[in-house]
Amino acid sequence: MSAMSKTAPFIFVGTYTEAEGSQREGIYVYRMDPSSGELIFESVMKGVINPSFLEIHPQKSFLYAVNEVRSLNGQPGGGVSAFSINSKSGELNLLNVQSSYGEDPCYVSIEQTGRFALVANYTSGSVAMFPIQADGGLGPASDVIQHSGSSVHPERQTGPHAHCILPDPTNRFAIAVDLGLDKFLIYEMDLKHGKLNKHAEVKVQAGAGPRHLTFHPTGQYAYLVNELNATLISYRYHSDVGRFEELQTVPTLPGDFRDENLCADIHISPNGKYLYASNRGHDSIACFLINEKTGQLTYRNHTHIHGREPRNFGIDPIGTFLLVCNQQTHNIVSFKIDSISGALFKIGHEIVVSMPVCLKFTSL
């Protein structure tokens, strides 16, 4: 381990700690051998309730985790926990916990100046903004926005369900994806007062169930994965006015697949050439080539993830390896990314983690 410590990135793994199953502890810290993709255990931050989604501060000194529960410490709503990161060991130290001002928070991101965190509360269908203090701790929410409405799915869309909120590449707007409303909402961020001001909204096909959105490294395009109808939508992003121009919709599944499937996560390779999306049911990662002139996607292949329910996955900062968190089979599997084709190849490295549902890389 010591021979690769200077170049090996830290990997932080969020889990569900309140579910039935094997040993459940909290946030796990690993290092990844940059030459082989092997994961080596470093430590675990115990006592963190359902840290189902994580984010790392732009300065890389702090980590933030949602606590995905409906009530916390006897109070309604989930939580958001702040941690400092030991730069040598990756060990986490709890700074503080704030109410997320909504039930079941499922996503946290940090705007680019590092002064505010953004949180999506799934069950309540709300989003919130939190000031980040000088020591990395979180202040109480400076703004909370409650979404309203519904869509066509009789179980999943009877009300709003905010599933993602993240800043755009210009750090002017925050994009909140709401699965229950079949739309994503665009807010202008007021970084002076910590406010989210409604700017616009974008509707998708009824019943699509939008879940996560990501931007291309150039900032010219954005891609939305829809959980319920297993599709990807490509957009041209007009950052000067915060407008999304729809370009294309493609399926994430093979044409002959008829069983139940729920999409989950979406990421773009650091070189901007390939987009990957996870299928839960088909239990695969779908790979698409990105046309950098038009933003459109061309299907390349599917890779079985050697587990069940790939809730989340991550690509290392260099773009050499892709790691998949399989929620139902309690394992994280490493794949090598072919630099020419974008294809994924299983390399034999796999670890056991109870209910892994989020994975974040950093190099300190």
KEKE-3310 file (N, C-alpha, C; in steps of 0.2 Angstrom, whole numbers, plus 5000, padded with zeros to 4 digits):
npx = (5004:5010:5018:5011:5004:5005:5000:4988:4970:4958:4944:4927:4914:4896:4883:4868:4862:4852:4845:4839:4851:4868:4883:4883:4889:4893:4901:4913:4931:4942:4957:4962:4972:4981:4986:4981:4968:4963:4955:4959:4956:4954:4948:4933:4919:4910:4893:4885:4870:4862:4870:4867:4871:4885:4896:4911:4920:4925:4938:4943:4945:4934:4920:4903:4887:4871:4858:4848:4833:4817:4815:4825:4834:4823:4816:4806:4810:4826:4844:4859:4876:4892:4909:4927:4941:4955:4970:4981:4977:4964:4954:4939:4931:4918:4910:4898:4879:4865:4848:4839:4828:4817:4810:4819:4832:4842:4852:4867:4876:4890:4891:4902:4911:4912:4905:4892:4880:4870:4854:4843:4828:4820:4807:4799:4800:4807:4819:4835:4846:4862:4873:4891:4902:4917:4925:4921:4910:4891:4879:4862:4849:4848:4839:4824:4815:4799:4793:4779:4764:4761:4762:4760:4762:4755:4760:4773:4773:4764:4766:4778:4795:4810:4825:4838:4850:4861:4874:4876:4888:4893:4891:4880:4867:4856:4851:4837:4831:4816:4808:4795:4787:4790:4799:4813:4819:4825:4835:4841:4855:4858:4871:4875:4865:4862:4851:4838:4832:4818:4819:4816:4808:4809:4800:4798:4794:4778:4778:4791:4800:4812:4829:4843:4855:4868:4882:4891:4909:4914:4904:4894:4884:4870:4865:4851:4845:4832:4823:4811:4806:4817:4826:4838:4840:4847:4853:4856:4865:4862:4871:4872:4859:4853:4846:4839:4840:4832:4839:4839:4832:4836:4835:4840:4841:4843:4834:4826:4823:4812:4808:4806:4814:4824:4832:4847:4860:4872:4886:4900:4914:4930:4937:4927:4922:4913:4898:4890:4877:4867:4858:4845:4839:4840:4853:4865:4878:4876:4884:4888:4893:4899:4895:4905:4903:4889:4883:4875:4871:4877:4874:4884:4888:4882:4887:4887:4886:4890:4883:4869:4857:4864:4866:4874:4888:4906:4919:4936:4947:4956:4951:4953:4947:4931:4920:4908:4894:4884:4869:4860:4868:4878:4892:4906:4912:4926:4930:4940:4942:4941:4951:4950:4938:4928:4923:4919:4929:4930:4941:4944:4945:4936:4926:4918:4904:4892:4877:4881:4879:4883:4897:4912:4926:4942:4958:4970)
npy = (4994:5006:5009:5014:5025:5039:5041:5034:5035:5040:5032:5034:5026:5026:5019:5009:5008:5004:4994:4977:4963:4960:4964:4981:4997:5011:5024:5019:5019:5017:5014:5015:5005:5012:5006:4993:4993:4988:4988:4993:4992:5005:5012:5014:5025:5024:5023:5032:5036:5028:5034:5037:5044:5054:5068:5077:5091:5105:5109:5097:5094:5091:5080:5077:5069:5063:5059:5047:5046:5046:5053:5060:5059:5060:5071:5077:5073:5070:5070:5080:5077:5083:5080:5081:5077:5067:5071:5062:5049:5047:5046:5049:5063:5067:5083:5090:5089:5093:5096:5090:5096:5089:5074:5058:5062:5061:5065:5075:5090:5101:5118:5127:5137:5132:5137:5133:5120:5109:5100:5087:5081:5066:5059:5070:5078:5090:5104:5110:5123:5125:5134:5133:5132:5140:5130:5119:5113:5113:5126:5129:5127:5139:5141:5133:5124:5119:5107:5104:5095:5081:5066:5053:5039:5027:5023:5028:5042:5050:5062:5075:5071:5074:5070:5074:5087:5099:5110:5120:5120:5134:5138:5147:5143:5131:5114:5105:5089:5081:5066:5063:5072:5072:5081:5093:5106:5123:5133:5149:5153:5162:5167:5176:5178:5165:5158:5150:5154:5153:5149:5142:5128:5111:5099:5081:5066:5059:5049:5045:5047:5055:5055:5056:5069:5074:5084:5087:5087:5098:5107:5110:5101:5092:5077:5067:5054:5043:5035:5027:5024:5019:5027:5039:5056:5068:5084:5100:5113:5129:5139:5153:5158:5148:5137:5122:5113:5100:5086:5072:5056:5040:5022:5014:5000:4984:4979:4968:4965:4962:4962:4969:4985:4997:5012:5020:5027:5039:5043:5052:5049:5055:5060:5064:5056:5045:5040:5032:5022:5015:5000:4993:4978:4973:4973:4979:4990:5002:5008:5022:5031:5047:5060:5073:5085:5086:5082:5071:5053:5037:5020:5008:4996:4984:4979:4966:4967:4959:4956:4962:4975:4988:5002:5013:5020:5024:5033:5033:5047:5048:5041:5027:5016:5009:5008:4998:4999:4987:4985:4975:4963:4966:4970:4977:4980:4980:4987:4988:5002:5002:5012:5015:5010:5011:5001:4990:4980:4966:4964:4956:4961:4963:4968:4965:4974:4979:4983:4994:5010:5021:5030:5038:5046:5053:5063:5066)
npz = (5000:5004:4994:4983:4988:4985:4973:4972:4971:4984:4988:4992:5000:5000:5010:5013:5030:5038:5032:5030:5032:5030:5039:5044:5043:5039:5031:5020:5017:5004:4995:4978:4968:4955:4945:4944:4947:4959:4975:4991:5008:5019:5030:5040:5043:5056:5063:5055:5049:5035:5024:5009:4998:4992:4992:4988:4993:4983:4987:4992:5005:5013:5016:5011:5016:5013:5025:5023:5028:5035:5047:5060:5074:5082:5076:5062:5045:5035:5036:5034:5033:5038:5035:5039:5030:5032:5025:5023:5026:5022:5032:5040:5049:5059:5057:5059:5059:5050:5048:5034:5030:5024:5019:5017:5010:4995:4987:4986:4982:4978:4975:4964:4970:4982:4993:4996:4999:4990:4991:4988:4992:4992:4996:5001:4990:4989:4988:4994:5001:5008:5018:5018:5031:5037:5043:5036:5041:5041:5039:5045:5033:5020:5011:5006:4994:4990:4979:4968:4962:4951:4941:4929:4933:4944:4956:4958:4955:4962:4968:4970:4968:4971:4964:4961:4962:4955:4952:4936:4923:4922:4935:4938:4938:4946:4944:4946:4947:4945:4948:4951:4945:4932:4926:4925:4935:4934:4943:4947:4955:4970:4976:4985:4995:4997:4990:4980:4965:4955:4938:4926:4918:4912:4903:4902:4893:4898:4912:4911:4922:4927:4933:4936:4930:4920:4915:4900:4898:4891:4893:4884:4882:4889:4898:4902:4913:4913:4925:4925:4912:4905:4897:4889:4887:4877:4877:4870:4879:4883:4890:4893:4894:4902:4896:4889:4875:4867:4860:4857:4860:4867:4870:4885:4885:4878:4863:4864:4877:4890:4903:4920:4923:4930:4928:4934:4937:4929:4920:4912:4903:4907:4896:4888:4878:4880:4886:4900:4907:4921:4922:4932:4934:4920:4924:4920:4913:4901:4886:4877:4863:4862:4851:4848:4841:4838:4850:4851:4854:4851:4851:4859:4867:4880:4896:4907:4925:4935:4947:4956:4954:4950:4958:4958:4951:4947:4939:4938:4941:4930:4920:4918:4925:4929:4942:4950:4960:4967:4974:4978:4979:4987:4983:4975:4960:4949:4933:4918:4907:4890:4880:4867:4862:4872:4879:4892:4903:4914:4927:4938:4950:4965:4979:4995:5001:5012:5006:4996:4989:4984:4977:4977:4970:4975:4973:4984)
capx = (5000:5014:5022:5006:5000:5006:4996:4982:4965:4954:4937:4922:4908:4890:4879:4862:4864:4846:4842:4841:4857:4875:4886:4881:4893:4893:4905:4919:4936:4947:4962:4963:4979:4980:4989:4977:4961:4962:4953:4962:4952:4958:4944:4926:4916:4904:4888:4882:4864:4860:4874:4866:4874:4890:4899:4917:4921:4930:4945:4944:4946:4928:4915:4896:4883:4864:4856:4842:4828:4811:4815:4832:4835:4816:4813:4804:4815:4832:4849:4865:4882:4898:4915:4933:4945:4962:4973:4985:4974:4957:4950:4934:4929:4912:4910:4891:4874:4860:4841:4839:4822:4813:4811:4823:4837:4845:4857:4870:4881:4893:4892:4909:4914:4913:4901:4885:4878:4863:4852:4837:4824:4816:4800:4796:4799:4809:4827:4837:4853:4865:4879:4896:4906:4925:4928:4918:4903:4886:4875:4856:4847:4847:4833:4821:4810:4795:4790:4772:4762:4761:4762:4755:4763:4751:4764:4780:4772:4758:4768:4785:4801:4816:4830:4845:4851:4868:4876:4878:4895:4894:4889:4875:4861:4856:4846:4834:4828:4811:4806:4788:4784:4792:4802:4818:4818:4831:4835:4846:4858:4860:4877:4876:4861:4860:4844:4837:4826:4815:4821:4813:4808:4809:4796:4800:4788:4774:4780:4798:4803:4819:4832:4850:4857:4875:4885:4898:4915:4914:4898:4889:4878:4868:4861:4847:4843:4825:4822:4805:4805:4824:4829:4842:4839:4852:4852:4861:4864:4863:4873:4871:4852:4850:4841:4840:4837:4832:4842:4838:4831:4838:4834:4846:4840:4842:4827:4822:4823:4805:4807:4806:4820:4824:4838:4849:4866:4874:4892:4903:4921:4934:4939:4921:4920:4908:4893:4888:4871:4866:4851:4844:4834:4844:4859:4871:4880:4875:4889:4886:4898:4896:4897:4906:4900:4882:4880:4871:4873:4877:4875:4890:4887:4880:4891:4884:4890:4892:4880:4862:4855:4869:4863:4878:4895:4910:4924:4942:4949:4960:4947:4955:4943:4924:4918:4900:4891:4879:4866:4857:4873:4883:4898:4909:4916:4931:4931:4945:4939:4945:4952:4948:4931:4924:4920:4922:4932:4931:4948:4945:4945:4929:4926:4911:4902:4885:4872:4884:4874:4886:4905:4916:4934:4946:4965:4972)
capy = (5000:5012:5010:5017:5029:5045:5042:5030:5040:5038:5030:5034:5022:5027:5013:5009:5005:5002:4988:4970:4960:4958:4969:4987:5001:5018:5026:5015:5022:5013:5017:5011:5004:5015:5002:4987:4994:4984:4992:4992:4995:5010:5013:5015:5029:5021:5027:5037:5033:5028:5039:5034:5048:5057:5073:5079:5098:5106:5109:5090:5093:5089:5076:5078:5064:5063:5053:5045:5043:5051:5057:5060:5061:5062:5076:5075:5075:5067:5074:5080:5076:5085:5077:5083:5071:5067:5070:5056:5042:5047:5045:5055:5065:5071:5090:5092:5086:5097:5093:5091:5100:5085:5066:5054:5066:5056:5068:5081:5092:5107:5123:5127:5141:5128:5140:5131:5113:5108:5094:5085:5077:5062:5058:5076:5082:5097:5105:5115:5125:5125:5137:5129:5136:5140:5124:5114:5111:5115:5130:5128:5128:5146:5141:5127:5125:5113:5106:5102:5092:5074:5063:5047:5033:5026:5022:5032:5049:5053:5068:5077:5067:5077:5065:5076:5094:5100:5116:5119:5122:5141:5140:5152:5139:5124:5110:5100:5084:5078:5060:5063:5077:5071:5087:5096:5113:5127:5139:5154:5153:5168:5165:5181:5177:5158:5157:5147:5158:5149:5152:5139:5121:5107:5093:5075:5062:5057:5042:5044:5047:5058:5053:5060:5073:5076:5089:5085:5091:5105:5112:5112:5096:5088:5071:5065:5047:5042:5029:5022:5021:5017:5031:5044:5062:5072:5091:5106:5117:5136:5142:5160:5159:5143:5134:5116:5111:5093:5084:5065:5051:5033:5018:5011:4993:4980:4979:4962:4965:4964:4962:4976:4988:5004:5015:5023:5032:5041:5047:5053:5048:5062:5063:5067:5052:5040:5040:5026:5022:5009:4997:4989:4973:4970:4973:4981:4996:5003:5012:5026:5035:5054:5064:5080:5090:5086:5080:5065:5047:5031:5014:5004:4989:4983:4975:4963:4970:4953:4957:4964:4982:4993:5008:5019:5018:5029:5033:5036:5054:5048:5038:5021:5011:5011:5004:4998:4997:4982:4986:4969:4958:4968:4970:4983:4977:4985:4986:4992:5005:5002:5019:5015:5008:5013:4995:4988:4973:4964:4963:4951:4964:4964:4968:4964:4979:4979:4988:4999:5013:5027:5029:5045:5046:5060:5062:5071)
capz = (5000:5004:4987:4979:4992:4983:4967:4973:4974:4989:4986:4998:4998:5004:5010:5018:5036:5041:5029:5032:5028:5033:5043:5041:5047:5037:5025:5019:5014:5001:4990:4972:4965:4949:4939:4943:4949:4965:4980:4997:5013:5024:5036:5040:5047:5059:5066:5050:5047:5028:5020:5003:4993:4995:4988:4990:4992:4978:4990:4993:5012:5016:5012:5014:5015:5015:5029:5019:5033:5036:5053:5062:5081:5084:5072:5055:5040:5035:5038:5029:5038:5035:5038:5037:5027:5033:5018:5022:5027:5020:5037:5041:5056:5059:5059:5061:5055:5049:5045:5027:5029:5020:5020:5013:5006:4991:4983:4988:4977:4980:4970:4962:4974:4989:4999:4997:4997:4987:4993:4985:4997:4988:4997:5002:4984:4990:4987:4999:5000:5014:5018:5021:5035:5036:5045:5032:5043:5037:5043:5043:5026:5019:5007:5005:4989:4990:4973:4969:4956:4950:4934:4927:4936:4949:4962:4959:4953:4964:4971:4968:4971:4969:4964:4960:4961:4954:4948:4929:4922:4924:4942:4939:4938:4949:4940:4951:4943:4949:4946:4952:4941:4925:4923:4929:4936:4934:4948:4947:4962:4973:4981:4991:5000:4998:4988:4974:4962:4949:4932:4920:4919:4906:4904:4898:4892:4904:4914:4910:4928:4926:4939:4936:4925:4920:4909:4896:4900:4887:4895:4878:4881:4895:4897:4907:4913:4915:4928:4924:4905:4903:4891:4889:4883:4875:4876:4869:4884:4881:4897:4894:4896:4906:4892:4887:4869:4867:4854:4855:4865:4865:4875:4888:4886:4871:4860:4865:4884:4892:4910:4923:4924:4933:4927:4941:4937:4923:4920:4906:4904:4908:4890:4885:4872:4881:4891:4903:4911:4924:4922:4937:4931:4915:4928:4915:4911:4894:4884:4871:4860:4861:4845:4851:4837:4838:4856:4850:4856:4847:4856:4858:4870:4887:4900:4914:4931:4939:4953:4955:4955:4950:4960:4957:4949:4947:4934:4941:4938:4924:4915:4916:4928:4931:4948:4950:4967:4966:4980:4981:4980:4992:4980:4971:4955:4945:4926:4914:4901:4884:4878:4860:4861:4878:4881:4899:4904:4921:4928:4943:4957:4968:4986:4998:5005:5013:5003:4993:4985:4981:4976:4975:4970:4975:4974:4989)
cpx = (5004:5017:5017:5003:5000:5001:4989:4976:4961:4947:4932:4916:4902:4886:4872:4863:4858:4842:4843:4847:4863:4877:4885:4885:4892:4896:4912:4924:4941:4952:4961:4970:4978:4982:4984:4970:4959:4960:4956:4959:4957:4954:4937:4924:4910:4899:4884:4876:4862:4863:4873:4869:4879:4893:4906:4918:4926:4937:4947:4946:4940:4923:4908:4892:4876:4863:4849:4837:4822:4811:4822:4832:4828:4813:4812:4810:4822:4837:4855:4871:4888:4904:4921:4937:4952:4966:4978:4982:4967:4952:4945:4933:4923:4912:4903:4886:4868:4853:4841:4832:4817:4815:4815:4827:4841:4851:4860:4875:4884:4894:4900:4914:4916:4909:4895:4884:4871:4860:4845:4834:4819:4808:4796:4795:4802:4817:4829:4844:4856:4872:4885:4901:4913:4928:4926:4912:4897:4882:4868:4854:4846:4841:4830:4815:4806:4792:4783:4769:4762:4762:4758:4756:4759:4754:4770:4779:4766:4759:4775:4790:4807:4822:4837:4845:4859:4869:4877:4885:4897:4894:4884:4868:4862:4850:4844:4830:4823:4807:4798:4784:4786:4795:4808:4817:4824:4830:4841:4849:4860:4865:4878:4872:4859:4853:4844:4831:4824:4816:4817:4812:4807:4805:4799:4793:4785:4776:4787:4802:4811:4822:4839:4852:4865:4877:4891:4903:4916:4909:4893:4883:4877:4864:4857:4845:4837:4824:4817:4804:4812:4826:4834:4840:4845:4850:4858:4860:4867:4865:4871:4864:4849:4845:4843:4836:4838:4834:4840:4836:4832:4837:4841:4846:4841:4835:4823:4821:4816:4804:4807:4813:4819:4831:4840:4854:4868:4881:4895:4911:4925:4936:4933:4919:4914:4904:4891:4882:4870:4859:4850:4838:4838:4851:4865:4873:4880:4881:4887:4892:4895:4899:4898:4904:4893:4879:4876:4874:4872:4879:4881:4889:4884:4885:4888:4889:4892:4890:4872:4861:4861:4866:4867:4885:4899:4916:4930:4944:4952:4956:4949:4950:4936:4922:4911:4898:4884:4875:4863:4862:4879:4890:4900:4914:4920:4931:4936:4941:4944:4945:4950:4941:4926:4922:4923:4924:4933:4938:4949:4946:4938:4930:4919:4910:4895:4881:4876:4879:4877:4894:4908:4923:4936:4953:4967:4979)
cpy = (5006:5014:5014:5023:5036:5046:5038:5035:5036:5037:5030:5031:5023:5020:5014:5005:5002:4996:4981:4967:4959:4964:4976:4993:5009:5019:5023:5019:5017:5017:5012:5011:5007:5011:4996:4988:4990:4989:4989:4995:4999:5011:5014:5020:5026:5026:5032:5033:5034:5034:5036:5038:5053:5063:5075:5087:5099:5107:5102:5089:5090:5084:5077:5072:5065:5058:5052:5042:5049:5055:5055:5063:5064:5068:5074:5077:5071:5072:5075:5081:5079:5082:5081:5076:5072:5066:5065:5049:5042:5046:5051:5056:5069:5078:5092:5089:5092:5094:5095:5095:5096:5078:5063:5058:5060:5059:5075:5083:5099:5112:5125:5132:5138:5132:5137:5124:5113:5101:5093:5080:5073:5062:5064:5080:5089:5097:5110:5117:5127:5129:5133:5134:5136:5133:5118:5111:5115:5120:5127:5130:5136:5147:5134:5128:5118:5113:5104:5099:5084:5072:5057:5041:5032:5026:5027:5040:5052:5060:5070:5072:5069:5072:5067:5084:5095:5107:5115:5121:5129:5143:5145:5148:5133:5120:5105:5095:5081:5072:5060:5067:5077:5078:5089:5104:5117:5133:5143:5154:5160:5167:5170:5180:5169:5156:5154:5151:5154:5153:5149:5132:5117:5100:5088:5071:5059:5050:5040:5043:5049:5057:5057:5064:5074:5080:5086:5090:5098:5110:5113:5107:5094:5082:5069:5057:5046:5035:5024:5020:5019:5020:5036:5050:5066:5079:5095:5111:5124:5139:5149:5162:5153:5139:5127:5115:5104:5091:5077:5061:5044:5029:5015:5003:4990:4980:4973:4961:4967:4964:4969:4978:4995:5007:5019:5029:5034:5045:5047:5052:5054:5064:5065:5062:5047:5042:5033:5027:5015:5007:4992:4984:4970:4969:4974:4988:4997:5009:5015:5030:5042:5058:5071:5086:5091:5085:5074:5058:5041:5025:5010:4997:4990:4978:4973:4965:4965:4955:4959:4971:4986:5000:5014:5016:5025:5028:5036:5043:5054:5045:5031:5015:5014:5005:5004:4995:4993:4982:4979:4963:4960:4968:4976:4979:4982:4982:4991:4995:5005:5009:5020:5015:5010:5007:4993:4981:4971:4962:4959:4954:4965:4964:4967:4970:4979:4985:4994:5003:5020:5027:5035:5044:5053:5058:5068:5073)
cpz = (5000:4998:4982:4982:4989:4977:4967:4975:4980:4986:4992:4996:5003:5004:5014:5024:5040:5038:5032:5028:5032:5037:5040:5046:5045:5031:5025:5015:5011:4997:4984:4969:4957:4943:4938:4944:4955:4971:4987:5003:5017:5030:5035:5045:5050:5062:5062:5048:5039:5024:5013:4997:4996:4990:4991:4988:4987:4981:4992:5001:5016:5012:5015:5012:5017:5020:5027:5024:5033:5042:5056:5069:5084:5081:5065:5050:5041:5037:5032:5034:5034:5039:5035:5034:5029:5027:5017:5022:5024:5026:5038:5048:5055:5061:5062:5057:5055:5046:5038:5025:5024:5021:5015:5008:5002:4987:4986:4983:4980:4974:4969:4967:4981:4995:5001:4995:4995:4989:4990:4990:4993:4990:4998:4995:4985:4989:4992:4998:5007:5014:5021:5025:5034:5038:5041:5035:5040:5042:5041:5036:5026:5014:5006:5000:4989:4983:4974:4962:4956:4943:4934:4931:4943:4956:4963:4958:4956:4968:4968:4972:4968:4970:4963:4959:4960:4951:4941:4929:4923:4931:4943:4940:4942:4945:4945:4947:4947:4946:4946:4947:4933:4922:4927:4929:4937:4938:4947:4954:4964:4978:4986:4997:5001:4996:4981:4971:4955:4943:4926:4922:4912:4908:4900:4897:4898:4906:4914:4917:4928:4933:4940:4930:4925:4914:4906:4898:4897:4889:4890:4879:4889:4894:4903:4907:4916:4918:4926:4917:4901:4897:4894:4885:4883:4874:4874:4875:4882:4888:4898:4896:4901:4902:4889:4880:4867:4860:4852:4861:4863:4871:4879:4888:4878:4869:4862:4873:4886:4899:4913:4924:4926:4932:4934:4939:4930:4924:4913:4907:4904:4901:4885:4879:4873:4887:4894:4908:4914:4923:4928:4935:4926:4919:4923:4916:4903:4892:4878:4869:4859:4855:4848:4847:4837:4845:4856:4852:4851:4851:4854:4861:4877:4890:4906:4920:4936:4946:4951:4957:4956:4952:4958:4955:4948:4942:4938:4937:4931:4918:4913:4919:4929:4936:4949:4957:4966:4973:4983:4982:4984:4989:4976:4966:4950:4938:4923:4908:4895:4881:4871:4859:4866:4881:4888:4900:4911:4922:4934:4950:4959:4976:4988:5002:5006:5010:5000:4988:4982:4981:4974:4975:4972:4976:4979:4989)
residu = (MET:SER:ALA:MET:SER:LYS:THR:ALA:PRO:PHE:ILE:PHE:VAL:GLY:THR:TYR:THR:GLU:ALA:GLU:GLY:SER:GLN:ARG:GLU:GLY:ILE:TYR:VAL:TYR:ARG:MET:ASP:PRO:SER:SER:GLY:GLU:LEU:ILE:PHE:GLU:SER:VAL:MET:LYS:GLY:VAL:ILE:ASN:PRO:SER:PHE:LEU:GLU:ILE:HIS:PRO:GLN:LYS:SER:PHE:LEU:TYR:ALA:VAL:ASN:GLU:VAL:ARG:SER:LEU:ASN:GLY:GLN:PRO:GLY:GLY:GLY:VAL:SER:ALA:PHE:SER:ILE:ASN:SER:LYS:SER:GLY:GLU:LEU:ASN:LEU:LEU:ASN:VAL:GLN:SER:SER:TYR:GLY:GLU:ASP:PRO:CYS:TYR:VAL:SER:ILE:GLU:GLN:THR:GLY:ARG:PHE:ALA:LEU:VAL:ALA:ASN:TYR:THR:SER:GLY:SER:VAL:ALA:MET:PHE:PRO:ILE:GLN:ALA:ASP:GLY:GLY:LEU:GLY:PRO:ALA:SER:ASP:VAL:ILE:GLN:HIS:SER:GLY:SER:SER:VAL:HIS:PRO:GLU:ARG:GLN:THR:GLY:PRO:HIS:ALA:HIS:CYS:ILE:LEU:PRO:ASP:PRO:THR:ASN:ARG:PHE:ALA:ILE:ALA:VAL:ASP:LEU:GLY:LEU:ASP:LYS:PHE:LEU:ILE:TYR:GLU:MET:ASP:LEU:LYS:HIS:GLY:LYS:LEU:ASN:LYS:HIS:ALA:GLU:VAL:LYS:VAL:GLN:ALA:GLY:ALA:GLY:PRO:ARG:HIS:LEU:THR:PHE:HIS:PRO:THR:GLY:GLN:TYR:ALA:TYR:LEU:VAL:ASN:GLU:LEU:ASN:ALA:THR:LEU:ILE:SER:TYR:ARG:TYR:HIS:SER:ASP:VAL:GLY:ARG:PHE:GLU:GLU:LEU:GLN:THR:VAL:PRO:THR:LEU:PRO:GLY:ASP:PHE:ARG:ASP:GLU:ASN:LEU:CYS:ALA:ASP:ILE:HIS:ILE:SER:PRO:ASN:GLY:LYS:TYR:LEU:TYR:ALA:SER:ASN:ARG:GLY:HIS:ASP:SER:ILE:ALA:CYS:PHE:LEU:ILE:ASN:GLU:LYS:THR:GLY:GLN:LEU:THR:TYR:ARG:ASN:HIS:THR:HIS:ILE:HIS:GLY:ARG:GLU:PRO:ARG:ASN:PHE:GLY:ILE:ASP:PRO:ILE:GLY:THR:PHE:LEU:LEU:VAL:CYS:ASN:GLN:GLN:THR:HIS:ASN:ILE:VAL:SER:PHE:LYS:ILE:ASP:SER:ILE:SER:GLY:ALA:LEU:PHE:LYS:ILE:GLY:HIS:GLU:ILE:VAL:VAL:SER:MET:PRO:VAL:CYS:LEU:LYS:PHE:THR:SER:LEU)
# end
